[in-house]
Amino acid sequence: MSEKFYITTPIYYVNARPHIGHAYTTIACDAIARRQRMLGRDTWFLTGTDEHGQKIQRAAEAAGKSPQALTDEVSAEFRALWNRMGITYDDYIRTTSERHKSGVQKLWKQIRENGYIYKDSYTGQYCVFDEMYVEVGPGEPLYTKQPDFIRPETRRNEVIAFVRSGLRDLSISRSTFSWGIPVPDDPKHVIYVWLDALANYITALGYGAADDSKYKEYWPADVHMIGKEIVRFHCVYWPAFLLAAGLPLPKSIVAHGWLLFEESKMSKSRGNIVRTETILDVLGADALRYFLLREVVFGQDGSFSFDALVQRYNSDLANGLGNLASRTLAMITRYFRGEVPYPSNKAAHTAEEDLLAGLAKHTISEYNELFGQYQFSRALEIAWALVAAVDKYIVENEPWALAEKQDETSRSRLATVLYTSAEALRIVTVLAHPVMPEATAKIWTQMGLGDIKQVALADLRWGQLQLGTKLGKVEPVFPRADKSAIERMQKMEEQQRPAATETPSATEVQPAANAAAADGASQGSAPLNKPTPVSPPG
């Protein structure tokens, strides 16, 4: 039986259309899921949309729509974008679906049966923007034992500091609005939107359903991937809900930083969001995937600009991997009738080939270790160092000059140089596949190697390129982008911006204006400082 791996994106709140900030998280999860499948693991990848709460109800009213109509519309846009990008999710959960509602109510009942819900009134400052009360009181920490439970360390330290500052019982129902899941046996109340939303990670697997086989098979999750702004909900509230229900905790929660545009966090209210579709139309999905995972140190805030995107595309993809593939495969086609040549082990073999083989072996090891730690930028840097080394090797050995000579030694040397270059290209292509699935699949096909998704990543070694392999048709994979690409993307965004800046009044309410007193807004509470017999994951 193959090892299981379950990864989730946060479910995206449907008070806004998707932009590249959403795409960033989803791309990272998709790259991880693709790599896990290449490692032979039985992988389940979940995404979806969060569709309840007071913000949605108000947004729908402002737009003159029912909450369900608004959520149907925006959720469909998220799903359509992920489909267009080729995101390999296995399930797409919506919190307005019946399967989710029944699972959330089951979770509520389990927590209640375990004695962790009591009825009371709650008075406090309520922030509609964050869907939470804003005060915290004294309490006991729930966990500090497992360092890898929250990553990176900066986020873990924030959570520990928050928990040590003290916890008080949490209000887990609302009675001031109706757009949510009714509390079992008390329909005047709706379940707190964060209890509702977080439960998607188990309801999508069938928790609370007649068929809960996937829940038993895949839970607990290996990775919850989230943005740093929702760390508290995932690292404090979610474990509290699970512990109260007597359910296992997820194995790890990984929080990335914000994607900044002109040094500011992208937001509808600022009118500085960038649509993913703009980049897809001009440069394609792989260019965006590579840029986000290479340019941004995962866990830290990162900057986005069209200039930086095009610069990275040209330097690393058009002039880097794309050029290596084109020149290597074109020369094999020209000088060896499109068949991988035989590399000499004697006269035409030099220390350069040994050094390149050694570097490739080191690259495979380092890349896999770094990617496994979600250090995407460093992993890609390591892989592209191999690309640069092969490019230097080709320039120094001048295969085009060797091809003009007729002697047997030159011919043998030419074969060795081109085989070595092609083998290095094969290795980089496999390593980069989870990040750039479309482009690497094209290179793989041009190399005559079949379906790259069938490659067993754990078995990747130097020297596996078969002699005599017949190449496919060689075509450019990354055409160079000129300045007009930047101008086109900027113009496309400017044309969309008026529509984007009109949205906040309908769908986003500023927290300062809405942190108003909400006396008696909730009558359900769950203790966060009550000890439970369930231990953190070990």
C-alpha positions in Angstrom: 0.0 0.0 0.0 1.4 3.4 -1.0 2.1 6.1 1.5 -0.7 8.7 1.9 -0.2 12.5 1.5 -3.0 15.0 2.1 -2.5 18.7 1.3 -4.9 21.6 1.5 -5.1 25.2 0.4 -7.1 27.6 2.6 -10.6 27.8 1.2 -10.8 31.3 -0.5 -13.3 33.8 0.8 -15.7 34.7 -2.0 -16.0 38.4 -1.2 -13.5 39.1 -4.1 -12.6 37.7 -7.5 -9.3 35.6 -7.6 -6.0 37.4 -8.1 -2.4 36.3 -8.1 -2.3 36.3 -4.3 -4.7 33.4 -4.3 -2.8 31.8 -7.2 0.4 31.9 -5.2 -0.9 29.6 -2.5 -2.6 27.3 -4.9 0.5 27.1 -7.2 2.7 26.2 -4.2 0.2 23.4 -3.1 -0.1 22.1 -6.7 3.7 21.9 -7.0 3.9 20.0 -3.8 1.1 17.7 -4.8 2.7 17.0 -8.2 6.0 16.2 -6.6 4.4 13.9 -4.1 2.7 11.9 -6.9 6.1 11.7 -8.7 7.4 10.2 -5.4 4.8 7.5 -5.7 2.6 8.7 -2.8 -1.2 8.4 -2.8 -1.9 12.1 -2.8 -5.1 14.0 -2.1 -5.2 17.7 -2.9 -8.1 19.9 -1.7 -9.1 23.4 -2.4 -12.4 25.3 -2.4 -14.3 28.4 -1.3 -15.5 29.8 2.0 -19.0 31.2 1.5 -20.7 32.1 4.8 -20.5 35.0 7.2 -21.7 38.5 7.7 -19.4 40.0 5.1 -21.0 37.8 2.4 -24.5 38.7 3.5 -23.7 42.4 3.4 -21.9 42.1 0.1 -24.9 40.3 -1.5 -27.3 42.9 -0.2 -25.2 45.7 -1.6 -25.0 43.9 -4.9 -28.7 43.3 -5.0 -28.2 39.5 -5.1 -29.0 36.7 -2.8 -26.0 35.4 -0.8 -26.2 32.1 -2.7 -26.3 33.8 -6.1 -23.2 35.8 -5.2 -21.3 32.8 -3.8 -22.2 30.7 -6.8 -20.8 33.3 -9.2 -17.5 34.0 -7.4 -16.8 30.4 -6.5 -17.3 29.5 -10.2 -14.6 32.0 -11.1 -12.1 30.5 -8.7 -12.8 27.0 -10.0 -12.6 28.2 -13.7 -9.2 29.8 -13.0 -7.7 26.8 -11.3 -9.0 24.6 -14.2 -7.4 27.0 -16.8 -4.1 26.9 -14.9 -4.1 23.1 -14.8 -4.2 22.9 -11.0 -4.4 19.2 -10.2 -6.8 19.4 -7.2 -8.6 16.2 -6.4 -11.6 17.9 -4.7 -13.2 21.3 -4.6 -15.2 22.0 -1.5 -17.8 24.7 -1.0 -19.1 25.6 2.4 -22.6 26.1 1.1 -22.7 22.4 -0.1 -24.9 20.0 1.7 -22.0 17.6 2.4 -20.2 20.3 4.2 -23.2 21.5 6.2 -23.9 18.0 7.5 -20.2 17.5 8.5 -20.0 20.8 10.3 -23.2 20.0 12.3 -21.7 16.6 13.1 -18.6 18.3 14.4 -20.6 20.8 16.5 -22.6 17.9 18.1 -19.4 16.0 18.8 -17.9 19.0 20.6 -21.1 19.5 22.5 -21.3 15.9 23.5 -17.8 16.1 24.8 -18.9 18.9 27.1 -17.0 21.8 25.5 -20.0 23.9 24.4 -22.2 25.9 26.8 -24.8 28.6 26.3 -24.0 32.1 27.4 -24.2 35.7 26.3 -21.1 37.4 24.9 -20.3 41.1 24.8 -17.3 42.5 23.0 -15.9 44.5 20.1 -16.8 42.5 16.9 -14.8 43.0 13.7 -16.8 42.1 10.6 -13.7 42.3 8.4 -12.0 39.4 10.3 -15.3 37.8 11.4 -14.0 37.7 15.1 -14.3 39.3 18.5 -11.1 41.2 19.2 -10.4 40.7 22.9 -8.3 38.0 24.5 -8.1 37.1 28.2 -5.9 34.9 30.4 -5.6 31.1 29.9 -3.4 28.1 29.4 -1.3 27.2 26.3 -2.6 24.2 24.4 0.7 23.1 22.8 4.4 23.9 22.5 5.8 20.4 21.9 6.3 19.8 18.2 8.5 22.3 16.4 7.4 21.3 12.9 3.7 21.7 13.6 3.9 25.4 12.6 6.4 26.6 9.9 8.3 28.8 9.4 9.7 29.4 12.9 8.7 33.1 12.9 5.0 32.1 12.6 5.5 29.4 15.3 7.0 32.0 17.7 4.1 34.4 17.0 1.5 31.7 17.9 3.4 30.6 21.0 3.5 34.2 22.2 -0.2 34.6 21.5 -1.1 31.4 23.4 1.1 32.3 26.3 -0.5 35.7 26.6 -3.7 33.8 27.7 -6.8 32.4 26.1 -10.4 32.7 27.0 -13.5 30.8 25.9 -14.4 31.5 22.2 -17.8 32.4 21.0 -18.8 29.9 18.3 -22.2 30.9 17.2 -23.9 34.1 16.0 -27.5 35.3 16.2 -27.2 38.8 14.5 -27.3 37.5 10.9 -28.6 34.4 9.2 -26.2 33.5 6.4 -24.5 30.5 7.8 -25.0 26.9 9.0 -27.7 26.6 11.6 -26.7 25.4 15.0 -28.2 21.9 15.6 -31.4 22.1 17.7 -31.1 25.9 17.9 -31.9 27.4 14.4 -31.9 31.0 15.6 -28.1 30.8 15.8 -25.6 30.1 13.0 -22.3 28.4 13.6 -19.3 30.7 13.8 -17.9 31.2 10.3 -14.4 30.1 11.3 -15.6 26.8 12.9 -17.7 26.4 9.7 -14.8 27.2 7.3 -12.0 25.3 9.1 -14.1 22.1 9.2 -13.9 21.9 5.4 -10.6 20.0 5.7 -12.5 17.1 7.2 -16.0 17.5 5.7 -14.5 17.3 2.2 -13.2 13.9 3.1 -16.6 12.7 4.2 -16.5 13.4 7.9 -20.1 13.2 9.2 -21.2 11.4 6.0 -22.4 7.8 5.6 -19.3 7.1 3.6 -16.3 8.5 5.5 -13.7 6.2 4.0 -11.6 9.1 2.6 -11.6 10.7 6.0 -10.3 7.5 7.6 -7.8 7.1 4.7 -6.3 10.6 4.5 -6.9 12.4 7.8 -4.9 13.9 9.5 -3.6 16.3 6.8 0.1 16.3 6.1 0.0 20.0 5.2 -2.4 22.9 5.6 -0.9 25.7 3.4 -2.1 29.1 4.5 -1.3 32.9 4.3 0.3 34.4 7.4 -2.8 36.5 8.1 -4.9 33.5 9.1 -2.3 31.8 11.3 -4.2 32.3 14.5 -7.3 30.6 13.2 -5.5 27.6 11.9 -2.9 27.2 14.7 -5.0 28.1 17.7 -8.7 27.8 16.9 -8.6 24.8 14.6 -6.5 22.6 17.0 -8.9 23.7 19.8 -12.0 22.6 17.8 -10.3 19.3 16.9 -9.1 18.6 20.5 -12.6 19.3 21.8 -14.1 16.9 19.3 -11.5 14.2 20.2 -10.1 14.3 16.6 -6.5 14.1 15.5 -4.6 17.3 14.7 -3.1 18.0 11.3 0.6 17.1 11.0 1.8 20.6 10.0 0.6 24.1 9.1 2.8 26.1 6.7 2.3 29.8 6.5 3.7 31.9 3.6 4.1 35.7 3.5 2.2 38.3 1.5 2.7 39.0 -2.1 3.3 42.7 -2.4 2.7 45.0 -5.3 4.8 48.2 -5.2 5.6 47.3 -1.6 2.0 47.1 -0.5 -0.1 44.1 0.2 -2.5 43.5 -2.7 -6.1 44.4 -1.8 -9.3 45.4 -3.4 -9.6 48.6 -1.4 -6.2 49.8 -2.6 -7.1 48.8 -6.2 -3.6 47.2 -6.7 -4.6 43.6 -7.3 -3.2 41.8 -10.3 -5.4 39.3 -12.1 -3.8 36.0 -12.9 -5.5 35.9 -16.3 -3.5 38.8 -17.5 -0.2 36.9 -17.0 -1.7 33.7 -18.4 -2.8 35.6 -21.6 0.7 37.0 -22.2 3.3 34.6 -20.8 1.4 31.5 -19.8 0.9 29.6 -16.5 4.4 28.2 -16.2 6.0 31.6 -16.3 3.9 32.7 -13.4 4.5 29.4 -11.5 8.2 29.7 -11.9 8.4 33.4 -11.0 6.4 33.1 -7.8 8.3 30.0 -6.5 11.7 31.3 -7.6 11.4 35.0 -6.8 9.8 34.8 -3.4 11.5 33.2 -0.4 8.7 31.0 0.9 7.5 32.1 4.3 8.6 35.7 3.7 6.8 38.6 2.0 7.7 38.9 -1.7 7.3 41.6 -4.3 5.6 41.3 -7.6 6.0 43.6 -10.7 5.6 43.0 -14.4 9.1 44.2 -15.0 10.5 41.6 -12.5 8.3 38.9 -14.0 9.6 39.5 -17.6 13.2 39.9 -16.5 13.1 36.6 -14.6 11.3 34.9 -17.5 13.9 36.0 -20.0 17.0 35.3 -17.9 16.0 32.0 -16.4 13.5 30.5 -18.9 14.1 31.9 -22.4 17.9 32.3 -22.0 18.3 29.6 -19.5 16.4 26.3 -19.6 14.7 27.1 -22.9 17.9 27.9 -24.6 19.6 24.8 -23.2 16.9 22.6 -24.5 16.7 24.3 -28.0 20.4 24.3 -28.7 21.2 20.8 -27.3 18.3 19.1 -29.1 18.8 21.0 -32.3 22.4 20.0 -32.5 21.5 16.3 -31.8 19.0 16.6 -34.6 21.5 18.2 -37.0 24.6 16.2 -36.2 23.2 12.8 -35.2 19.9 12.5 -37.2 17.8 13.2 -34.1 19.1 10.2 -32.1 20.9 10.4 -28.7 24.6 9.7 -29.5 27.0 7.3 -27.7 29.3 9.1 -25.2 32.8 7.8 -25.2 34.2 6.4 -22.0 37.8 6.6 -23.1 39.6 8.9 -25.5 36.8 11.5 -25.9 35.9 11.6 -22.2 37.5 14.3 -19.9 37.3 15.4 -16.3 34.7 18.0 -17.4 32.1 15.2 -17.9 32.9 13.8 -14.4 32.5 17.2 -12.8 29.2 17.8 -14.5 27.9 14.3 -13.5 29.0 15.0 -10.0 27.2 18.4 -10.0 24.1 16.7 -11.3 24.1 14.1 -8.6 24.6 16.8 -5.9 21.8 18.9 -7.5 19.3 16.0 -7.4 20.1 15.4 -3.7 20.0 19.1 -2.6 17.0 20.0 -4.7 14.9 17.2 -3.2 15.9 18.1 0.3 15.2 21.8 -0.2 11.9 21.2 -2.0 10.8 18.8 0.8 11.3 21.7 3.2 9.3 24.0 1.0 12.4 26.1 0.2 11.2 26.5 -3.4 13.4 29.5 -4.3 16.6 27.9 -3.0 15.8 24.5 -4.7 15.2 26.2 -8.1 18.4 28.2 -7.6 20.3 25.0 -7.2 18.7 23.5 -10.3 19.4 26.5 -12.4 23.1 26.5 -11.3 23.2 23.1 -13.2 21.6 24.8 -16.2 24.3 27.5 -16.1 27.1 24.9 -15.7 25.9 23.0 -18.7 25.6 26.2 -20.8 29.2 27.0 -19.8 30.3 23.5 -20.7 28.7 23.8 -24.2 30.3 27.2 -24.9 33.7 26.0 -23.8 33.6 22.7 -25.8 32.1 24.3 -29.0 30.2 21.3 -30.4 29.5 23.3 -33.5 33.2 23.6 -34.2 33.7 19.9 -33.5 31.0 19.1 -36.0 33.0 20.7 -38.8 35.9 18.3 -38.2 35.9 14.9 -39.9 38.3 12.9 -37.8 37.0 10.2 -35.5 38.2 11.7 -32.3 36.3 15.0 -32.9 33.2 13.0 -33.8 33.5 11.0 -30.6 34.1 14.1 -28.6 31.0 15.8 -30.2 28.9 12.8 -29.2 30.1 12.9 -25.6 29.5 16.6 -25.3 25.9 16.4 -26.6 25.1 13.3 -24.6 26.3 15.0 -21.5 24.3 18.1 -22.2 21.2 16.2 -23.0 21.5 14.1 -19.8 21.8 17.2 -17.7 18.8 18.7 -19.5 16.8 15.5 -18.7 17.6 15.8 -15.0 16.7 19.5 -14.7 13.5 18.8 -16.7 12.4 16.1 -14.2 13.2 18.3 -11.2 11.4 21.3 -12.6 8.3 19.4 -13.6 6.2 20.0 -10.5 6.9 23.7 -10.9 6.5 24.0 -14.7 4.4 21.0 -15.7 3.4 22.2 -19.2 6.9 23.4 -20.4 8.7 20.4 -19.0 6.3 18.0 -20.6 7.0 19.7 -23.9 10.8 19.3 -23.4 10.3 15.7 -22.4 8.3 15.0 -25.5 11.0 16.7 -27.7 13.5 14.4 -26.0 11.5 11.4 -27.1 11.0 10.2 -23.6 7.2 9.8 -23.4 5.0 10.9 -20.5 7.0 12.8 -17.9 4.3 12.1 -15.3 5.3 8.5 -15.3 8.8 9.3 -14.1 9.7 7.9 -10.6 11.4 10.9 -8.9 13.0 8.7 -6.2 14.8 6.7 -8.9 16.3 9.7 -10.8 20.0 9.1 -11.5 22.7 10.4 -13.8 23.3 8.2 -16.9 19.7 7.0 -17.4 19.3 8.6 -20.9 19.1 5.7 -23.3 21.4 5.7 -26.3 19.7 6.0 -29.7 16.6 7.6 -28.2 14.8 9.2 -31.1 14.0 12.9 -30.5 10.6 14.4 -31.3 10.1 17.7 -33.2 12.3 20.4 -31.6 10.5 23.7 -31.0 11.2 26.7 -28.8 9.5 26.3 -25.4 10.1 29.8 -24.0 10.2 32.4 -26.7 11.9 35.6 -25.5 9.6 38.3 -24.2 10.2 41.9 -25.3 9.2 45.1 -23.6 5.8 45.0 -25.3 4.9 42.1 -23.0 5.2 44.4 -20.0 3.2 47.1 -21.7 0.4 44.7 -22.7 0.0 43.4 -19.2 0.0 46.9 -17.7 -2.6 48.0 -20.2 -4.8 44.9 -19.5 -4.7 45.6 -15.8 -5.5 49.3 -16.2 -8.5 48.4 -18.3 -9.8 46.1 -15.5 -8.9 48.5 -12.6 -12.0 50.7 -12.6 -14.2 47.6 -12.2 -11.9 46.3 -9.4 -12.0 49.6 -7.4 -15.7 49.7 -7.5 -15.9 46.3 -5.7 -14.9 47.2 -2.1 -18.0 49.2 -1.4 -20.1 46.1 -2.2 -17.9 43.4 -0.9 -15.4 44.6 1.6 -16.1 46.5 4.8 -13.3 48.2 6.5 -12.5 46.9 10.0 -12.2 50.3 11.7 -15.7 51.2 10.7 -17.2 47.9 11.8 -15.5 46.9 15.0 -18.7 47.9 16.7 -20.1 46.5 19.9 -22.1 43.3 19.4 -23.8 42.8 22.7 -25.5 39.4 22.9 -24.4 38.6 19.3 -23.5 35.0 20.3 -24.8 32.5 22.7 -22.5 29.5 22.0 -19.0 29.2 23.5 -16.2 26.6 23.5 -13.5 26.7 26.1 -10.0 27.2 24.7 -8.3 26.9 28.1 -9.9 23.7 29.3 -7.4 20.8 29.3 -8.1 17.8 27.1 -6.7 14.3 27.1 -5.7 14.5 23.4 -2.0 15.2 22.7 -0.5 17.1 19.8 0.6 15.0 16.9 3.8 13.2 17.6 
